[in-house]
Amino acid sequence: MEAVRVLIADDNVLFARTLELILGDDDRFEVVGLAKDGEETVELAESLHPDVVLMDITMPRLDGLEATRRLRELGSPAHVVMLTESDLSGDVVRARRAGADAYVPKSRITSKLREAIAAVAGS
């Protein structure tokens, strides 16, 4: 079985590297890139063809919601797991409307992240 190719999009480099380490310990996942803003996320998704994008909702230049919309407009098959500090239902609704496949509050990263990626990627 091939590893799920994951692109991490978060403007907090330390947090993004932590996610990379968390996923690096699991053979089911391969981190293929790190993006620091929404513009770079869209560019990398087009060139790297990830299966899943872990998308921070709040980023400079282009936020995660708009980056997700653009990925959908471009026809990207990548699944989007939205990450945010917030656990508000309004944020979940906005993420879903933008085209996100799943939503994980950053406070639950260690307990929910791997399962969310596996679920949206169908593994």
Salt bridges, closest charged atoms under 4 A:
ASP10 OD2 - LYS106 NZ 2.95
GLU20 OE1 - ARG17 NH1 2.89
ASP26 OD2 - ARG28 NH2 2.75
ASP26 OD2 - ARG114 NE 3.85
ASP37 OD2 - ARG61 NE 3.01
GLU39 OE2 - ARG70 NH1 3.14
GLU40 OE1 - LYS36 NZ 3.24
ASP56 OD1 - LYS106 NZ 3.37
GLU66 OE1 - ARG69 NH1 3.25
GLU66 OE2 - ARG70 NE 3.72
ASP87 OD2 - ARG108 NH2 2.94
ASP91 OD1 - ARG94 NH2 3.16
ASP101 OD2 - ARG72 NH2 3.13
ASP101 OD2 - HIS79 ND1 3.60
